């Protein structure tokens, strides 16, 4: 089984946010799932894409916050 991991830098580039933002999100338990292996934080592409999809909002729907 091969699992391709993304570095924090790569994840920040995909999400178009600073690495500091990813760190803040992890502290607040927000954002895509990640792995903590030793002192390294790693992401996978699929959970990032799923999280991005979960952020979709419909401007016509009054019940979304």
mmCIF file of the N, C-alpha and C atoms, coordinates in Angstrom:
data_MODEL
# 
_entry.id   MODEL 
# 
loop_
_atom_site.group_PDB 
_atom_site.id 
_atom_site.type_symbol 
_atom_site.label_atom_id 
_atom_site.label_alt_id 
_atom_site.label_comp_id 
_atom_site.label_asym_id 
_atom_site.label_entity_id 
_atom_site.label_seq_id 
_atom_site.pdbx_PDB_ins_code 
_atom_site.Cartn_x 
_atom_site.Cartn_y 
_atom_site.Cartn_z 
_atom_site.occupancy 
_atom_site.B_iso_or_equiv 
_atom_site.pdbx_formal_charge 
_atom_site.auth_seq_id 
_atom_site.auth_comp_id 
_atom_site.auth_asym_id 
_atom_site.auth_atom_id 
_atom_site.pdbx_PDB_model_num 
ATOM 1   N N  . UNK A 1 1  ? 0.847   -1.188 0.000  1.00 0.00 ? 1  UNK A N  1 
ATOM 2   C CA . UNK A 1 1  ? 0.000   0.000  0.000  1.00 0.00 ? 1  UNK A CA 1 
ATOM 3   C C  . UNK A 1 1  ? 0.889   1.246  0.000  1.00 0.00 ? 1  UNK A C  1 
ATOM 4   N N  . UNK A 1 2  ? 0.709   2.088  -0.977 1.00 0.00 ? 2  UNK A N  1 
ATOM 5   C CA . UNK A 1 2  ? 1.475   3.328  -1.075 1.00 0.00 ? 2  UNK A CA 1 
ATOM 6   C C  . UNK A 1 2  ? 0.568   4.501  -0.746 1.00 0.00 ? 2  UNK A C  1 
ATOM 7   N N  . UNK A 1 3  ? 1.009   5.289  0.190  1.00 0.00 ? 3  UNK A N  1 
ATOM 8   C CA . UNK A 1 3  ? 0.259   6.478  0.570  1.00 0.00 ? 3  UNK A CA 1 
ATOM 9   C C  . UNK A 1 3  ? 1.139   7.685  0.313  1.00 0.00 ? 3  UNK A C  1 
ATOM 10  N N  . UNK A 1 4  ? 0.672   8.571  -0.520 1.00 0.00 ? 4  UNK A N  1 
ATOM 11  C CA . UNK A 1 4  ? 1.435   9.779  -0.812 1.00 0.00 ? 4  UNK A CA 1 
ATOM 12  C C  . UNK A 1 4  ? 1.034   10.874 0.162  1.00 0.00 ? 4  UNK A C  1 
ATOM 13  N N  . UNK A 1 5  ? 2.000   11.353 0.882  1.00 0.00 ? 5  UNK A N  1 
ATOM 14  C CA . UNK A 1 5  ? 1.769   12.421 1.839  1.00 0.00 ? 5  UNK A CA 1 
ATOM 15  C C  . UNK A 1 5  ? 2.218   13.753 1.261  1.00 0.00 ? 5  UNK A C  1 
ATOM 16  N N  . UNK A 1 6  ? 1.571   14.792 1.701  1.00 0.00 ? 6  UNK A N  1 
ATOM 17  C CA . UNK A 1 6  ? 1.923   16.155 1.311  1.00 0.00 ? 6  UNK A CA 1 
ATOM 18  C C  . UNK A 1 6  ? 2.504   16.861 2.527  1.00 0.00 ? 6  UNK A C  1 
ATOM 19  N N  . UNK A 1 7  ? 3.509   17.659 2.293  1.00 0.00 ? 7  UNK A N  1 
ATOM 20  C CA . UNK A 1 7  ? 4.078   18.460 3.373  1.00 0.00 ? 7  UNK A CA 1 
ATOM 21  C C  . UNK A 1 7  ? 3.116   19.597 3.720  1.00 0.00 ? 7  UNK A C  1 
ATOM 22  N N  . UNK A 1 8  ? 3.394   20.226 4.822  1.00 0.00 ? 8  UNK A N  1 
ATOM 23  C CA . UNK A 1 8  ? 2.606   21.394 5.219  1.00 0.00 ? 8  UNK A CA 1 
ATOM 24  C C  . UNK A 1 8  ? 2.691   22.485 4.143  1.00 0.00 ? 8  UNK A C  1 
ATOM 25  N N  . UNK A 1 9  ? 3.870   22.654 3.561  1.00 0.00 ? 9  UNK A N  1 
ATOM 26  C CA . UNK A 1 9  ? 4.057   23.643 2.500  1.00 0.00 ? 9  UNK A CA 1 
ATOM 27  C C  . UNK A 1 9  ? 3.194   23.306 1.290  1.00 0.00 ? 9  UNK A C  1 
ATOM 28  N N  . UNK A 1 10 ? 3.201   22.035 0.879  1.00 0.00 ? 10 UNK A N  1 
ATOM 29  C CA . UNK A 1 10 ? 2.403   21.625 -0.273 1.00 0.00 ? 10 UNK A CA 1 
ATOM 30  C C  . UNK A 1 10 ? 0.910   21.814 0.001  1.00 0.00 ? 10 UNK A C  1 
ATOM 31  N N  . UNK A 1 11 ? 0.464   21.452 1.202  1.00 0.00 ? 11 UNK A N  1 
ATOM 32  C CA . UNK A 1 11 ? -0.948  21.626 1.558  1.00 0.00 ? 11 UNK A CA 1 
ATOM 33  C C  . UNK A 1 11 ? -1.328  23.104 1.546  1.00 0.00 ? 11 UNK A C  1 
ATOM 34  N N  . UNK A 1 12 ? -0.442  23.946 2.063  1.00 0.00 ? 12 UNK A N  1 
ATOM 35  C CA . UNK A 1 12 ? -0.751  25.387 2.082  1.00 0.00 ? 12 UNK A CA 1 
ATOM 36  C C  . UNK A 1 12 ? -0.862  25.941 0.667  1.00 0.00 ? 12 UNK A C  1 
ATOM 37  N N  . UNK A 1 13 ? -0.057  25.414 -0.254 1.00 0.00 ? 13 UNK A N  1 
ATOM 38  C CA . UNK A 1 13 ? -0.131  25.874 -1.646 1.00 0.00 ? 13 UNK A CA 1 
ATOM 39  C C  . UNK A 1 13 ? -1.439  25.414 -2.297 1.00 0.00 ? 13 UNK A C  1 
ATOM 40  N N  . UNK A 1 14 ? -1.862  24.199 -2.025 1.00 0.00 ? 14 UNK A N  1 
ATOM 41  C CA . UNK A 1 14 ? -3.130  23.705 -2.578 1.00 0.00 ? 14 UNK A CA 1 
ATOM 42  C C  . UNK A 1 14 ? -4.303  24.533 -2.061 1.00 0.00 ? 14 UNK A C  1 
ATOM 43  N N  . UNK A 1 15 ? -4.265  24.862 -0.771 1.00 0.00 ? 15 UNK A N  1 
ATOM 44  C CA . UNK A 1 15 ? -5.368  25.593 -0.139 1.00 0.00 ? 15 UNK A CA 1 
ATOM 45  C C  . UNK A 1 15 ? -5.248  27.110 -0.303 1.00 0.00 ? 15 UNK A C  1 
ATOM 46  N N  . UNK A 1 16 ? -4.128  27.571 -0.823 1.00 0.00 ? 16 UNK A N  1 
ATOM 47  C CA . UNK A 1 16 ? -3.884  29.008 -1.003 1.00 0.00 ? 16 UNK A CA 1 
ATOM 48  C C  . UNK A 1 16 ? -3.950  29.760 0.319  1.00 0.00 ? 16 UNK A C  1 
ATOM 49  N N  . UNK A 1 17 ? -3.333  29.167 1.335  1.00 0.00 ? 17 UNK A N  1 
ATOM 50  C CA . UNK A 1 17 ? -3.230  29.821 2.646  1.00 0.00 ? 17 UNK A CA 1 
ATOM 51  C C  . UNK A 1 17 ? -1.787  29.694 3.130  1.00 0.00 ? 17 UNK A C  1 
ATOM 52  N N  . UNK A 1 18 ? -1.420  30.524 4.069  1.00 0.00 ? 18 UNK A N  1 
ATOM 53  C CA . UNK A 1 18 ? -0.075  30.458 4.644  1.00 0.00 ? 18 UNK A CA 1 
ATOM 54  C C  . UNK A 1 18 ? 0.057   29.242 5.557  1.00 0.00 ? 18 UNK A C  1 
ATOM 55  N N  . UNK A 1 19 ? 1.294   28.773 5.735  1.00 0.00 ? 19 UNK A N  1 
ATOM 56  C CA . UNK A 1 19 ? 1.525   27.666 6.664  1.00 0.00 ? 19 UNK A CA 1 
ATOM 57  C C  . UNK A 1 19 ? 1.057   28.045 8.069  1.00 0.00 ? 19 UNK A C  1 
ATOM 58  N N  . UNK A 1 20 ? 1.218   29.307 8.432  1.00 0.00 ? 20 UNK A N  1 
ATOM 59  C CA . UNK A 1 20 ? 0.754   29.781 9.741  1.00 0.00 ? 20 UNK A CA 1 
ATOM 60  C C  . UNK A 1 20 ? -0.757  29.591 9.881  1.00 0.00 ? 20 UNK A C  1 
ATOM 61  N N  . UNK A 1 21 ? -1.481  29.791 8.796  1.00 0.00 ? 21 UNK A N  1 
ATOM 62  C CA . UNK A 1 21 ? -2.932  29.590 8.824  1.00 0.00 ? 21 UNK A CA 1 
ATOM 63  C C  . UNK A 1 21 ? -3.252  28.123 9.091  1.00 0.00 ? 21 UNK A C  1 
ATOM 64  N N  . UNK A 1 22 ? -2.538  27.208 8.441  1.00 0.00 ? 22 UNK A N  1 
ATOM 65  C CA . UNK A 1 22 ? -2.749  25.781 8.702  1.00 0.00 ? 22 UNK A CA 1 
ATOM 66  C C  . UNK A 1 22 ? -2.480  25.458 10.166 1.00 0.00 ? 22 UNK A C  1 
ATOM 67  N N  . UNK A 1 23 ? -1.440  26.030 10.724 1.00 0.00 ? 23 UNK A N  1 
ATOM 68  C CA . UNK A 1 23 ? -1.117  25.794 12.139 1.00 0.00 ? 23 UNK A CA 1 
ATOM 69  C C  . UNK A 1 23 ? -2.233  26.313 13.037 1.00 0.00 ? 23 UNK A C  1 
ATOM 70  N N  . UNK A 1 24 ? -2.744  27.474 12.708 1.00 0.00 ? 24 UNK A N  1 
ATOM 71  C CA . UNK A 1 24 ? -3.851  28.040 13.482 1.00 0.00 ? 24 UNK A CA 1 
ATOM 72  C C  . UNK A 1 24 ? -5.087  27.162 13.366 1.00 0.00 ? 24 UNK A C  1 
ATOM 73  N N  . UNK A 1 25 ? -5.388  26.693 12.170 1.00 0.00 ? 25 UNK A N  1 
ATOM 74  C CA . UNK A 1 25 ? -6.537  25.807 11.971 1.00 0.00 ? 25 UNK A CA 1 
ATOM 75  C C  . UNK A 1 25 ? -6.400  24.539 12.799 1.00 0.00 ? 25 UNK A C  1 
ATOM 76  N N  . UNK A 1 26 ? -5.199  23.947 12.817 1.00 0.00 ? 26 UNK A N  1 
ATOM 77  C CA . UNK A 1 26 ? -5.005  22.729 13.606 1.00 0.00 ? 26 UNK A CA 1 
ATOM 78  C C  . UNK A 1 26 ? -5.231  23.014 15.076 1.00 0.00 ? 26 UNK A C  1 
ATOM 79  N N  . UNK A 1 27 ? -4.729  24.130 15.565 1.00 0.00 ? 27 UNK A N  1 
ATOM 80  C CA . UNK A 1 27 ? -4.916  24.518 16.964 1.00 0.00 ? 27 UNK A CA 1 
ATOM 81  C C  . UNK A 1 27 ? -6.403  24.658 17.292 1.00 0.00 ? 27 UNK A C  1 
ATOM 82  N N  . UNK A 1 28 ? -7.169  25.218 16.354 1.00 0.00 ? 28 UNK A N  1 
ATOM 83  C CA . UNK A 1 28 ? -8.609  25.430 16.560 1.00 0.00 ? 28 UNK A CA 1 
ATOM 84  C C  . UNK A 1 28 ? -9.443  24.220 16.137 1.00 0.00 ? 28 UNK A C  1 
ATOM 85  N N  . UNK A 1 29 ? -8.775  23.114 15.720 1.00 0.00 ? 29 UNK A N  1 
ATOM 86  C CA . UNK A 1 29 ? -9.451  21.895 15.279 1.00 0.00 ? 29 UNK A CA 1 
ATOM 87  C C  . UNK A 1 29 ? -10.365 22.171 14.081 1.00 0.00 ? 29 UNK A C  1 
ATOM 88  N N  . UNK A 1 30 ? -9.808  22.887 13.142 1.00 0.00 ? 30 UNK A N  1 
ATOM 89  C CA . UNK A 1 30 ? -10.508 23.284 11.924 1.00 0.00 ? 30 UNK A CA 1 
ATOM 90  C C  . UNK A 1 30 ? -9.642  22.836 10.754 1.00 0.00 ? 30 UNK A C  1 
ATOM 91  N N  . UNK A 1 31 ? -10.215 22.753 9.584  1.00 0.00 ? 31 UNK A N  1 
ATOM 92  C CA . UNK A 1 31 ? -9.436  22.449 8.393  1.00 0.00 ? 31 UNK A CA 1 
ATOM 93  C C  . UNK A 1 31 ? -9.420  20.972 8.073  1.00 0.00 ? 31 UNK A C  1 
ATOM 94  N N  . UNK A 1 32 ? -8.642  20.614 7.058  1.00 0.00 ? 32 UNK A N  1 
ATOM 95  C CA . UNK A 1 32 ? -8.594  19.218 6.618  1.00 0.00 ? 32 UNK A CA 1 
ATOM 96  C C  . UNK A 1 32 ? -7.871  18.329 7.624  1.00 0.00 ? 32 UNK A C  1 
ATOM 97  N N  . UNK A 1 33 ? -8.184  17.036 7.572  1.00 0.00 ? 33 UNK A N  1 
ATOM 98  C CA . UNK A 1 33 ? -7.516  16.065 8.429  1.00 0.00 ? 33 UNK A CA 1 
ATOM 99  C C  . UNK A 1 33 ? -6.031  16.040 8.104  1.00 0.00 ? 33 UNK A C  1 
ATOM 100 N N  . UNK A 1 34 ? -5.241  15.679 9.095  1.00 0.00 ? 34 UNK A N  1 
ATOM 101 C CA . UNK A 1 34 ? -3.797  15.619 8.917  1.00 0.00 ? 34 UNK A CA 1 
ATOM 102 C C  . UNK A 1 34 ? -3.226  14.490 9.760  1.00 0.00 ? 34 UNK A C  1 
ATOM 103 N N  . UNK A 1 35 ? -1.975  14.188 9.530  1.00 0.00 ? 35 UNK A N  1 
ATOM 104 C CA . UNK A 1 35 ? -1.253  13.185 10.292 1.00 0.00 ? 35 UNK A CA 1 
ATOM 105 C C  . UNK A 1 35 ? -0.122  13.860 11.036 1.00 0.00 ? 35 UNK A C  1 
ATOM 106 N N  . UNK A 1 36 ? 0.137   13.408 12.239 1.00 0.00 ? 36 UNK A N  1 
ATOM 107 C CA . UNK A 1 36 ? 1.272   13.890 13.018 1.00 0.00 ? 36 UNK A CA 1 
ATOM 108 C C  . UNK A 1 36 ? 2.192   12.687 13.194 1.00 0.00 ? 36 UNK A C  1 
ATOM 109 N N  . UNK A 1 37 ? 3.328   12.707 12.523 1.00 0.00 ? 37 UNK A N  1 
ATOM 110 C CA . UNK A 1 37 ? 4.289   11.614 12.582 1.00 0.00 ? 37 UNK A CA 1 
ATOM 111 C C  . UNK A 1 37 ? 5.581   12.195 13.145 1.00 0.00 ? 37 UNK A C  1 
ATOM 112 N N  . UNK A 1 38 ? 5.854   11.874 14.390 1.00 0.00 ? 38 UNK A N  1 
ATOM 113 C CA . UNK A 1 38 ? 6.969   12.518 15.078 1.00 0.00 ? 38 UNK A CA 1 
ATOM 114 C C  . UNK A 1 38 ? 6.648   13.998 15.212 1.00 0.00 ? 38 UNK A C  1 
ATOM 115 N N  . UNK A 1 39 ? 7.552   14.828 14.752 1.00 0.00 ? 39 UNK A N  1 
ATOM 116 C CA . UNK A 1 39 ? 7.300   16.272 14.794 1.00 0.00 ? 39 UNK A CA 1 
ATOM 117 C C  . UNK A 1 39 ? 6.748   16.801 13.476 1.00 0.00 ? 39 UNK A C  1 
ATOM 118 N N  . UNK A 1 40 ? 6.606   15.909 12.494 1.00 0.00 ? 40 UNK A N  1 
ATOM 119 C CA . UNK A 1 40 ? 6.139   16.334 11.163 1.00 0.00 ? 40 UNK A CA 1 
ATOM 120 C C  . UNK A 1 40 ? 4.630   16.288 11.067 1.00 0.00 ? 40 UNK A C  1 
ATOM 121 N N  . UNK A 1 41 ? 4.074   17.256 10.385 1.00 0.00 ? 41 UNK A N  1 
ATOM 122 C CA . UNK A 1 41 ? 2.650   17.292 10.070 1.00 0.00 ? 41 UNK A CA 1 
ATOM 123 C C  . UNK A 1 41 ? 2.527   17.009 8.582  1.00 0.00 ? 41 UNK A C  1 
ATOM 124 N N  . UNK A 1 42 ? 1.713   16.010 8.246  1.00 0.00 ? 42 UNK A N  1 
ATOM 125 C CA . UNK A 1 42 ? 1.548   15.613 6.856  1.00 0.00 ? 42 UNK A CA 1 
ATOM 126 C C  . UNK A 1 42 ? 0.068   15.558 6.502  1.00 0.00 ? 42 UNK A C  1 
ATOM 127 N N  . UNK A 1 43 ? -0.224  15.829 5.257  1.00 0.00 ? 43 UNK A N  1 
ATOM 128 C CA . UNK A 1 43 ? -1.587  15.811 4.743  1.00 0.00 ? 43 UNK A CA 1 
ATOM 129 C C  . UNK A 1 43 ? -1.668  14.823 3.591  1.00 0.00 ? 43 UNK A C  1 
ATOM 130 N N  . UNK A 1 44 ? -2.880  14.444 3.244  1.00 0.00 ? 44 UNK A N  1 
ATOM 131 C CA . UNK A 1 44 ? -3.116  13.654 2.045  1.00 0.00 ? 44 UNK A CA 1 
ATOM 132 C C  . UNK A 1 44 ? -4.036  14.456 1.138  1.00 0.00 ? 44 UNK A C  1 
ATOM 133 N N  . UNK A 1 45 ? -3.899  14.247 -0.149 1.00 0.00 ? 45 UNK A N  1 
ATOM 134 C CA . UNK A 1 45 ? -4.655  15.010 -1.127 1.00 0.00 ? 45 UNK A CA 1 
ATOM 135 C C  . UNK A 1 45 ? -6.163  14.787 -1.015 1.00 0.00 ? 45 UNK A C  1 
ATOM 136 N N  . UNK A 1 46 ? -6.591  13.540 -0.881 1.00 0.00 ? 46 UNK A N  1 
ATOM 137 C CA . UNK A 1 46 ? -8.024  13.232 -0.854 1.00 0.00 ? 46 UNK A CA 1 
ATOM 138 C C  . UNK A 1 46 ? -8.763  13.945 0.289  1.00 0.00 ? 46 UNK A C  1 
ATOM 139 N N  . UNK A 1 47 ? -8.288  13.865 1.539  1.00 0.00 ? 47 UNK A N  1 
ATOM 140 C CA . UNK A 1 47 ? -8.977  14.608 2.604  1.00 0.00 ? 47 UNK A CA 1 
ATOM 141 C C  . UNK A 1 47 ? -8.986  16.121 2.386  1.00 0.00 ? 47 UNK A C  1 
ATOM 142 N N  . UNK A 1 48 ? -7.930  16.646 1.772  1.00 0.00 ? 48 UNK A N  1 
ATOM 143 C CA . UNK A 1 48 ? -7.920  18.085 1.472  1.00 0.00 ? 48 UNK A CA 1 
ATOM 144 C C  . UNK A 1 48 ? -9.036  18.401 0.480  1.00 0.00 ? 48 UNK A C  1 
ATOM 145 N N  . UNK A 1 49 ? -9.153  17.590 -0.573 1.00 0.00 ? 49 UNK A N  1 
ATOM 146 C CA . UNK A 1 49 ? -10.193 17.829 -1.572 1.00 0.00 ? 49 UNK A CA 1 
ATOM 147 C C  . UNK A 1 49 ? -11.592 17.676 -0.963 1.00 0.00 ? 49 UNK A C  1 
ATOM 148 N N  . UNK A 1 50 ? -11.769 16.695 -0.088 1.00 0.00 ? 50 UNK A N  1 
ATOM 149 C CA . UNK A 1 50 ? -13.060 16.506 0.587  1.00 0.00 ? 50 UNK A CA 1 
ATOM 150 C C  . UNK A 1 50 ? -13.386 17.706 1.462  1.00 0.00 ? 50 UNK A C  1 
ATOM 151 N N  . UNK A 1 51 ? -12.384 18.211 2.176  1.00 0.00 ? 51 UNK A N  1 
ATOM 152 C CA . UNK A 1 51 ? -12.621 19.361 3.053  1.00 0.00 ? 51 UNK A CA 1 
ATOM 153 C C  . UNK A 1 51 ? -12.975 20.592 2.224  1.00 0.00 ? 51 UNK A C  1 
ATOM 154 N N  . UNK A 1 52 ? -12.272 20.788 1.123  1.00 0.00 ? 52 UNK A N  1 
ATOM 155 C CA . UNK A 1 52 ? -12.596 21.909 0.242  1.00 0.00 ? 52 UNK A CA 1 
ATOM 156 C C  . UNK A 1 52 ? -14.056 21.795 -0.208 1.00 0.00 ? 52 UNK A C  1 
ATOM 157 N N  . UNK A 1 53 ? -14.478 20.602 -0.616 1.00 0.00 ? 53 UNK A N  1 
ATOM 158 C CA . UNK A 1 53 ? -15.861 20.396 -1.041 1.00 0.00 ? 53 UNK A CA 1 
ATOM 159 C C  . UNK A 1 53 ? -16.864 20.682 0.064  1.00 0.00 ? 53 UNK A C  1 
ATOM 160 N N  . UNK A 1 54 ? -16.494 20.407 1.306  1.00 0.00 ? 54 UNK A N  1 
ATOM 161 C CA . UNK A 1 54 ? -17.412 20.649 2.426  1.00 0.00 ? 54 UNK A CA 1 
ATOM 162 C C  . UNK A 1 54 ? -17.566 22.140 2.732  1.00 0.00 ? 54 UNK A C  1 
ATOM 163 N N  . UNK A 1 55 ? -16.700 22.970 2.167  1.00 0.00 ? 55 UNK A N  1 
ATOM 164 C CA . UNK A 1 55 ? -16.754 24.414 2.414  1.00 0.00 ? 55 UNK A CA 1 
ATOM 165 C C  . UNK A 1 55 ? -17.668 25.147 1.434  1.00 0.00 ? 55 UNK A C  1 
ATOM 166 N N  . UNK A 1 56 ? -18.234 24.414 0.489  1.00 0.00 ? 56 UNK A N  1 
ATOM 167 C CA . UNK A 1 56 ? -19.090 25.046 -0.516 1.00 0.00 ? 56 UNK A CA 1 
ATOM 168 C C  . UNK A 1 56 ? -20.330 25.640 0.145  1.00 0.00 ? 56 UNK A C  1 
ATOM 169 N N  . UNK A 1 57 ? -20.676 26.817 -0.245 1.00 0.00 ? 57 UNK A N  1 
ATOM 170 C CA . UNK A 1 57 ? -21.863 27.514 0.272  1.00 0.00 ? 57 UNK A CA 1 
ATOM 171 C C  . UNK A 1 57 ? -22.714 27.984 -0.888 1.00 0.00 ? 57 UNK A C  1 
ATOM 172 N N  . UNK A 1 58 ? -24.006 27.918 -0.700 1.00 0.00 ? 58 UNK A N  1 
ATOM 173 C CA . UNK A 1 58 ? -24.951 28.378 -1.700 1.00 0.00 ? 58 UNK A CA 1 
ATOM 174 C C  . UNK A 1 58 ? -25.441 29.754 -1.265 1.00 0.00 ? 58 UNK A C  1 
ATOM 175 N N  . UNK A 1 59 ? -25.126 30.795 -2.022 1.00 0.00 ? 59 UNK A N  1 
ATOM 176 C CA . UNK A 1 59 ? -25.538 32.154 -1.609 1.00 0.00 ? 59 UNK A CA 1 
ATOM 177 C C  . UNK A 1 59 ? -27.053 32.331 -1.628 1.00 0.00 ? 59 UNK A C  1 
ATOM 178 N N  . UNK A 1 60 ? -27.763 31.415 -2.267 1.00 0.00 ? 60 UNK A N  1 
ATOM 179 C CA . UNK A 1 60 ? -29.223 31.513 -2.309 1.00 0.00 ? 60 UNK A CA 1 
ATOM 180 C C  . UNK A 1 60 ? -29.888 30.889 -1.089 1.00 0.00 ? 60 UNK A C  1 
ATOM 181 N N  . UNK A 1 61 ? -29.115 30.152 -0.295 1.00 0.00 ? 61 UNK A N  1 
ATOM 182 C CA . UNK A 1 61 ? -29.668 29.459 0.853  1.00 0.00 ? 61 UNK A CA 1 
ATOM 183 C C  . UNK A 1 61 ? -29.484 30.302 2.115  1.00 0.00 ? 61 UNK A C  1 
ATOM 184 N N  . UNK A 1 62 ? -30.566 30.754 2.744  1.00 0.00 ? 62 UNK A N  1 
ATOM 185 C CA . UNK A 1 62 ? -30.460 31.630 3.910  1.00 0.00 ? 62 UNK A CA 1 
ATOM 186 C C  . UNK A 1 62 ? -30.030 30.889 5.187  1.00 0.00 ? 62 UNK A C  1 
ATOM 187 N N  . UNK A 1 63 ? -30.098 29.550 5.206  1.00 0.00 ? 63 UNK A N  1 
ATOM 188 C CA . UNK A 1 63 ? -29.845 28.823 6.447  1.00 0.00 ? 63 UNK A CA 1 
ATOM 189 C C  . UNK A 1 63 ? -28.370 28.496 6.675  1.00 0.00 ? 63 UNK A C  1 
ATOM 190 N N  . UNK A 1 64 ? -27.482 28.800 5.759  1.00 0.00 ? 64 UNK A N  1 
ATOM 191 C CA . UNK A 1 64 ? -26.063 28.480 5.937  1.00 0.00 ? 64 UNK A CA 1 
ATOM 192 C C  . UNK A 1 64 ? -25.350 29.634 6.620  1.00 0.00 ? 64 UNK A C  1 
ATOM 193 N N  . UNK A 1 65 ? -24.385 29.266 7.473  1.00 0.00 ? 65 UNK A N  1 
ATOM 194 C CA . UNK A 1 65 ? -23.612 30.319 8.163  1.00 0.00 ? 65 UNK A CA 1 
ATOM 195 C C  . UNK A 1 65 ? -22.226 30.406 7.624  1.00 0.00 ? 65 UNK A C  1 
# 
